[in-house]
Amino acid sequence: MNLGSLCRNHRWELILVGLTFVAGAWASVLSPFYLSLDQILYSLQQALAVAGLLAAGLMTVVLVGEIDISVPATLAMGTILLARLSEMSVPLWIALPLVIGLGVVAGLINGLLVVGFGLPSLAVTLGTMAAYRALALLIGGPEGHANFDDSYLALGSALIAGVLPVSLVLLLIIFAGFVWLMHQTVFGRLVYMVGSNQVAMRYAGIRVARVKIATFAIAGALAGLGAAVYVGQFGSARADNASEMLLFVVAAVVLGGIDIFGGRGQVVGVLFALLLLGTLKNGMGLANFPGPVQTLIIGALLVASVAVPRLARLRFRLPSADRGPSPGASTG
């Protein structure tokens, strides 16, 4: 693939990279403390390590034309389970698969409800979001848990060579795996095809239900993994963990170029959107932007990332009202 074709095929991803550099320059103007490697890595770890895992899972669900807004609640259940397992002195190598397994079960429940009963995924996952939060509250109680074994904290707090957060390396590995899964495997091709035209896929004999349920399970598994990173990063577990993260996660997926109606988008675009949003959030935090202003800006980016591509497609699809008949048209 030559450079010209690479630029054409990844035009949006290159725009996101450019916007990230612009955001970094803007942040360095806002605060003299921005241009520090330790500061940048720490802030990206805080902003992206957990949200990036949730975004990777949500991306697969959106690609098949569905949505899962329960992933932060699934993460909260996972943090509570980790707290209970730590209290029982269960080794992390046993606890982590159990928490990921809990996430898979939560995702399977979502998928089975959506596919088995033909229910809208937004309504289903809104309901399960409340249910999973309530379950976490019943298991963990209203108080927070902060007494974790040191091994439980490593995934979210350990540093490589005293500088590079392990959680960011894990995030890059996960996204590299998703680039291979979604763009190089039969499953990935099925995900895109189901998202593009699930009716045609059913007539072609593709088991659409299985593909959709698998994406919900993947999202749940990554929420479980995110729970372990969250515990290591913040050292606490509560039923309301990650309740404020949904907007950031959805914005990263849609801003990354994943079509909200499914079937289109590149995995690497979501990673670049995460970097852009993390840079913006870091700059706004250093400049002491109020929380509501930061939320407003991220929300505006979400709306724009949905509206602009739709308006562009509509503009090129509809003929102009003042445009006369085409040269080859018959005049009677």
C-alpha positions, 0 to 999 in steps of 0.5 A: 500500500503506497502513501497516497492510498494509506492517507486516503484510507486513514484520512480520519485517523490522520486528522485525529493525530493532527488534532491531538498535536494541536490539543497538546500545543494548546495544553502547553500554552494553558499550563507550563507544567504540561510539557513533562513526560512524567506528567503526560504519562501519569495523566494519560494513565488516569484518563485512559487506562480504564476508559480505553478498555471500556471503549475497546469493548463498547466498540465491538458492540457498536460495530454490530449496530448495538449499544451497551451503556452498562459497561461502567456498572459491570466494572463496578461489580468487578471492583466489589468482587475484587474487594471481597476476594482480597478480603478472603486472601484469594490470590490475584491469579485466581481472582482476576479470571473470576472477575473477567468471568463475571464481566462475561456473564454480565455481557452474555445476559445483555446479549441474550436479552437483546437477541433472544427477545428482540429488545432494543439494546439501549433499553436493555443495557439501561436496565441492566446498568441499574441492576448491576449497580444495585447488585454491586451495592447489595454485595459491597454495601454503601461504604467503600473498600480500600484494604486491598492486597498489594498484588491486586494493585499492581496492574493499575499502579506498577511502572516499567523502569519507574516511568511507563505505567503497566496499565498503558502498556496493557491498553496498547496490547489490547488495541493491537489485539483488536486490530488483528481480531477485527481486521484480520480474522473471520470473526472481525469480518462477520462483525462488520458485515452484521453491522452493515446489513444484518438482514442480508447476513441472515439470508446468507446463513450467518448466525447473526445472533451468535456474533452479536452475543459474542460482542456483548461478552467481549465488552463484559470481559474488558469491563472485568479487566478494567475493574482490576486496573481501576482497583490498582489505579485508585485503590478503592471499590464502590458500587458507583465506581466509573459512573462518570466515565460513560460519556468519555467512553462513548465519545471516544468510540464515536469520535474515533470513527465508529459509525453509531449505526454499525458496520464502519470504522477503524480500531486505530481510530478509537485509540487516537480518539482516546489520545485526543480526549485524554490530551484535552482532559489533561490540558483542561485539568491543568488549566483548572477548567471546572468539571461541568465545562470539561463535560460540556466540551466532551459532550459537544465533541460527541454530538459533533462526531455524530452530526458532522459525518451524517450532514456530510453524507446528506449533502453529497446524497441529495441534489441541490434544489437550484441545480438544473437537469443533468446534461444527459437528461431528456427534455421530452 
